[in-house]
Amino acid sequence: MLRTQIEHHNYRYYVLDDPEISDAEYDVLLRELQALEAEHPELVIPDSPTQRVGAKPAGGFGEVRHRVPMLSLENCFDDDELAAFDRRVRERLGVEEAIGYVAEPKLDGLALSLRYEDGHLVQGATRGDGTTGEDITQNVRTIASIPLRLRGKAPKVLEVRGEVYMPRAGFERMNAEAAERGDKLFANPRNAAAGSLRQLDPQITAARPLAFYAYGLGETGDWPVPPRHSAVLEALRGFGLPVSREIRCVEGLDGCLEYYRDIGRRRAELPYEIDGVVYKVDNLAWQAELGFVARAPRFAIAHKFPAEEMPTRVLGVEFQVGRTGALTPVARLEPVFVGGVTVSNATLHNMDEVARKDVRVGDTVIVRRAGDVIPEVARVLTERRPADTQPVELPTACPVCGSEVVRVEGEAVARCSGGLICPAQRKESVRHFASRRAMDIEGLGEKLIDQLVDAGLIDHVDGIYRLTRDQLVGLDRMGEKSADNLLAAIERSRHTELARFLYALGIREVGEATARALARHFGSLEALVEAAEADLLTERDEDIKPKDRYPRLQSVEDVGPVVARQVCHFIAEPRNRNVIAALRDLGVVWPDIADRAVAGDSRLVGKTYVLTGTLEGFSRDQAKAALEALGARVSSSVSGKTTAVIAGADPGSKLAKAEKLGVQVLDEAGLRTLLEGGEAS
């Protein structure tokens, strides 16, 4: 069949990099297929090589919720930082031998998710915020190196992760053609790729020289995933997906560094831009054991190449307030071209960095930009310092809302204390408040929160409970049924628990475990407020040593001076108290602990458990939540103080360590017995 023949040549060209025919011969085959399908339109199928472009321009991109989050990577910039990563990996796994890694070039492009069902491409999505991306399926279909149908016996569901990029030759050709037309030029291939992929008209995307390399997996359904990352990549190549030929399996730190230096020497000869190397632990069981921290995996790291640098002058320093209240000093610069873009602002990170580098207004500084990383001031050229430079001072009040700026002793970051009322933190405070482990308002996602805040419908979190059906129905992509579902979820959330409510307030340093400890200890919000007000007086007493301040809050398990201070300053802000009072007036209730009369709620207080392996009847989060609900502490590491290790299928090194230390080991049946109040063995 002609289609099969063309697909074979696509595979030889894009995946094997070993074409059997010339481009001209390929074009003859494609034109022949186009003519046949024009004559017999009933034979046209969505996966035909002729159907790469066919959709009309879109009115906007829909949302795609990633079933498996698309995480970013931690970065390292020198050999010592890479050595520290390798040491952490070996220590967490409890192994002394060299770790097997897969080393791959870090493409300077745009992360992409491809979803195949029964072998057919059904969805393409951007990374977005890692949880929700944009549906760009029609644009993805135009990229010739992405197969519309997988080869061989394809899984029922296979989500492929990879990078869309623009080859150097295509970028140069596209810019040359734009120059001839008098159009604006793209600054670099990365921006060109990102801009091309987010065109509302797929025909524009189709005209751009984009390519794709696969580097990992998302959702896999019931597909038996190979045990090693290197085998996964080979399997993807077998399905017809392009995988970089520069990927290598290496052993230990020395192997990683050898690969980094080799590809660094050949960087300029590669047909695409790279800004570093990515290392991933090859053993997938070890990857699972290492797990994740924040929004990045512990089993992988990006080793960036040295950044480009240029000198310029600091015209001023302003303070930006981030979504979490962090104040970041930003240098306003004389515009300078560095790393492929014109830079007029650069981060100074925090006041410790300002002091360490001794940055002053009027200084000449070196600005560094590495790939797509935010430009930063690398160092000051003190030899060029004029006499009239001005030092940078941290503001005492938030430049956005006027709340007190708090900087905990020993911490680098200063923060606005107006968590619930600061406009800069408004969207983040609402998102956190509505999240599953806080007030659990299903349907109130990030994009909808953006709309509600931007439209002025929510000023603070209490505004959630003032929303009306008419207001919601008037929003983009919000029909009557969706509005009713959201209002029902909001109504359900009015009845919550004290621990959930404390966590939902978004008090700095107060996570779920700390919120539960505060709720158990004080029993009511009023008692906590009273203790915080009393403790705040100790902060202002110079006769009391810092470690002895906040005695009432520090009497709570796992609450130290840093957490205590954050709680005190949050409660001391009158506008935060006003929002809490407004929530009460709107019917949000949280029974005091004493009123719940739930027997046995704290019977595991003082005990510590460690989870390892896969449990059949619980997810890891469910098991952790069940134990913590009874007062237990769930740790990530085994020690002599561990009460018991709960081991599921395929446990890692934690089980061996428990046996070595003589720590009790429970299976899943033992966990159930423990949760039900029996004696687990």
Secondary structure, DSSP 8 states (H G I E B T S, - for coil): -HHHHHHHHHIIIIISS--SS-HHHHHHHHHHHHHHHHH-GGG--TTSGGGSS-----SS--EEE-SS------EE-SHHHHHHHHHHHHHHHT--S--EEEEEEEESSEEEEEEEETTEEEEEEE-TTSSEEEB-HHHHTT-TTS-SB-SSS--SEEEEEEEEE--HHHHHHHHHHHHHHT----SSHHHHHHHHHT-SSHHHHHTS--EEEEEEES--TT----SBHHHHHHHHHHTT----TT-EEEEHHHHHHHHHHHHHHTGGGSSS-EEEEEEEESBHHHHHHH-EETTEETTEEEEE---EEEEEEEEEEEEEE-TTSEEEEEEEEEEEEETTEEEEEEE--SHHHHHHHT-EET-EEEEEE-TTS--EEEEE-GGG--TT-EE----SB-TTT--BEE--TT-S-EEES-TTT-GGGHHHHHHHHHSTTTT--TT--HHHHHHHHHTTS-SSGGGGGG--HHHHHTSTT--HHHHHHHHHHHHHHTB--HHHHHHHTT-TT--HHHHHHHHHHH-SHHHHHHHHHHHHHHHT-TTS-GGGS-HHHHTSTT--HHHHHHHHHHHH-HHHHHHHHHHHHTT-B---HHHH--TTTTTTTT-EEEEESB-SS--HHHHHHHHHHTT-EEESS--TT--EEEE-BS--HHHHHHHHHT-EEE-HHHHHHHHTTS---
